Amino acid sequence: MKTSLDCLPCFLKQTVLALRLSGANEQVQKDVLIAVSEEIKKTDFSKPPAWTTTFIHRAIRKTLGMDPFREVKSRYNKIALSLYPKLKEIVEKSPDPLWTATRLAIAGNIIDFGIYSSVDIDGTIRKALNGSLAIDHFEDFKKALVASKKVLYLLDNAGEIVFDRLLIEILKEMGVEVIAVVKGSPVLNDCTQVDAHETSLDKIIEVITNGSDSIGTILEFTSEGFRKTFYETSLIISKGQGNFETLTSYINSKISPNPLSGHNTTEITSKKVFFLFQSKCEVVSRELGLPVGSMLLSSCEISL
């Protein structure tokens, strides 16, 4: 997808949300808005919105001299962990633990402080477990997992990572090797190794970084080590709207940097990607032809 004119006010809204969390004084906040305005001027409308917001949040952190989301990330990790025992019980008692854990993983995507100033976790859990998904490729998802030996799981937000852990634990029980991916350094309230450690995810599976601070997964900005793993994996679970924005831009693309080209490797250029997320903005929802707030388990093929 490409950036729309409607994204521009959202860029400023994201900036204001970050400033409210930062506690910065008025002059610093003005400096941040000036720096962000310069980045907005450079918006490349041929790229997904996450491309520009990556540069915007770099400018925010640089001008503030700190990560404004660190405290709220830790707080929501603790909130989600307090829910974990009950959610785990729900999964274990379910007639189809994979279905239930998948729905809960989608519910966890509501925890997003790049878009919301507050979230209704309990209400979203009820909606995920009792309602229908706007796009539901669960049967395809289940078949792909049964046939697969390895999954690359692209994590999204702090707090949400606990909901992902529920699904990852079920995948492990199915005999699937799961490698979870976090960001290489802070951006928004996205997961880093700190969040994987706080939620003990790193104790049950391998957690790697993508070497990047980009919103979503912009392959050009990721490390060679991550791209090697990405290219060698045929099945991807992608959490969050940012990953949807960025990864779908590579459909039938030949431009992404492939560190494996020309070498004797197990390169897999075509991969199945399952997107688990909630559509949280007008632009993405319009692209999907769905109402804002829709929940999705959607699949696609990406050829690189």
N, C-alpha and C positions, 0 to 999 in steps of 0.2 A: 504494500500500500504506500501511497505518497502523502506528503504533508499537505494539509488543506489550510485555507485562510482561517478557518474556524479553530485551528490549532494555536494561533498566535495569542489570543486571550488566555488560553489554557497554559501557555508557557509562563505568562505573568502570574497566573493563579498558583502554579507550582512554586514559583519563587516566593510568593507571599506566605504560603504554607511553611516553607523552609525557614523563612525569617521569623515567623511566630515561634517556631521551635528553638531557634538559636538564642533568643534572649539578647540579641545585639542591640546596641544603642541606636538612636535615630540616624546619626551620621553614617554609621557603618551600613545600616539598612539602605540609605540613599546610595552609598557607594556600590552596594550589591546590585541595586536596580539599574544603575548606570552601566555596570559591567554586563548584566544580563541583556540590557537593551542593545548593546553592541553585538552580542551573539545572535539575538533575534534578527538583526539587520542582515546577518549572513545566512539566514535560513535557505537551505537548498530544498525547494519544493518537489524535486524529483526523488528525494529520499524519504524514508518513513519518519514520522514525528520523533521517534526515539533517537534519531541521529542528532537533531538539533538539541533535544533536551539533555543529551550526553554532554555537549559543550556548555550548555547553560548551567548544569549542576557542577561542572568543573569550575566555572567562574564563581559560583556561589561559595563553594568550599574554599577556593583560593582567597577570595575577598574576606570571608569570615575568619579564615585561619583555623577552621575546625569543621567537624562533621556535625551538622545540626540534627541529624537523625539518630545519633548513637544512643541517647537516653531512651527515646521512644521505642527503638528496636529492642533494647534489653528488657524494657517493661513488658512489651507484648510477647517476647519469648517466655517470660515468667507467667503471664496470663494464660498463654496457650498450654504451657506445661501443667498448669493447675487443672486444665480441662482434659489432659491426656488420659488419666486413668479411666474416666467415664467414657470417653470416646473409644478407647481401646476395648472396653467391655461391650460397647455397642457393636463394634466390628466383629468381635469374637462370637457374639450371640447371633449374628446375622446369618440368614440362610445362604447368603452369597457374600462372604467377607470382601472379595475383590470389588464387587459392585458398591458396597457400603463405603469401603476405604477410598474408592475413586470419587464418590460423591463428596465425602468429607474433604478430600484434597481440593476439590473445586470450591467448596465452601470456604476453606481457609484463604482463598485468593481475595476475599473481601478486605483482608488486613493490608491496606495500601495507603500510606500517608503521603504519597506523592499526589494522590487524588482526593482523599477524604481527610477531614479533620477529626472524625470519629467514626466508629464502625459498630454495627449490630451483629456480633458474632453468633449469639444464640439464635436470633431470627434467621440468619443465613444458613445455619446448620439445619434448622427445621425445614427451610425451603429446599435445601439440597436433598434431604432424605425423603421428603414427602411430595415434592413437586416433580415436574418433568424438565428435562434439559431442552433448550431450544435446538441444539444439534446434539444428537446422541449416537455416537459410533461405538458404543460399549462392546457389542458383539465382535466387531472388527478388532477392537482393542484387546479383548480377551484372547482371540485366536492368535493375534500377533505375539502376545506374551507367551502363550503356550508353545509357540514355534521358536521362540527366541531364547538364546542362552545369555544374552548380555543387553543391558539397557543403559543408555546415558540419560540421566535425569537432571534436567536444567531447572534448578531451584529459582524461586522468585524472591519473596519477601521474608523478613524476620517475623516470628510469630507463626506465619503460614508454614514455615519449615516443620513445625511440630505436626501439622496436619499431613504434610508430605511424608513424615516418618511413618505414620500409620499405613499409608499405601506401600511404602518401601518395605516395611516389615512383612506385608502380605506377599509382595513380589519375591522376597527372599524365601518365604515358605514354599513358593511355587518352584523354587530352584533356579530363579533368574538372578544372574550377577548384576548388581546395580552399582553404577558409579555416579555419585552426585556431584553436581557442578555449582560452585559459588563464584561470586565476583572476586577479582584479584585485589580490589581495594574498594573503600566505601563509595556508594552512590545511592541516593535516596534511602529507602529502608530495605534495600536488597540485601540478601544474605551474603556474608563473607565467612571465612574460616572461624571468626569469633563466634558467630551465631551457630555454626555447626557444633562448636565446642560447648557453648552454653546450653544447647538442647540435647547434647550427647549423641547427635547423629553420627559424629565421627568415630564413635565407639562401636557402631554396628556395621558400617560400610565404609568403603573408601570415598573420601571427599577430596576433590581436586578444585583448583581455581581455573578460571578461563583467562587469567592474566590481564583482565581488562576492568575498567571502571565505566564501561558503556551501559546505557539503558538497553535491556534486552540482550541479544547476542549479535553483535556486529562483527562478523568473522575477520574483517580487515583489521580490527583493533585488538583481537585476541592473540594470545601467545602461540608460538609454533607448536609447543607441546600440547596445548589444548586442541588446536586444529588437527593435529595428528590423530588424537583420540576421537575427535568428531568424525573425521573422514573414515576411520576404521570401524565405526559403529553403524549398523544398519537400522537400529530402532532407537528413536529419541522420544522421551517424554518431556514436553515443554510446558512449563508453568508460567502463567501470567500474560497480560496483554502486551507488555513490551517485547517478550520473546515472539509472540504472534506477529506483531508489527514488523520485526526485523527478519525473522526466519522466512516468512512468506515472500520477502523481497528476493530470495534466492531461488524461487521456483523456476526451473528451467534456465537458471543463470550459469554462465561460464566465467564470471569475473572474480569470484572469490579466490583468495590466495590459498593454493593447495601445496603444502610443504612436501607432499608425497609424490607429486608428479615426476615421472622419469626415474623412479626408483622401484626396485623389486619389493613391493609391499602388499599388504592385504587391503589396499584402498577400495572403499565402497562408495561410488559416486552417487548412487541412488539410495535414498533412505526414506523410511516411513517415519513420519512425525505425528505424534498425537498431542494436540493442544488442549490443555485443561485450564480454563480460566473463566472469568466473568467479564463481560463487555461493559466497561465502565464509562465510556465517553461517547458523545454523539458521532464523532468522526469514525471511530472503529465500528460502532453499531450500524452506522449508515453503510459502511463498506460491507458488512455482513448481511445487511437487510433485516436486522433484528432490533427489538427494543433495547434501550439502555437497561442494564441489569440482568441481561440474559446470561444463563449458565451454559457452557459448552464443553463437550468432549468431541473434538473434531479432528479428523485425520487428513493428511495430504502426503503426497510424494514430492520430495525435493531432489532434483538432479543437479549436481554440481560439476 
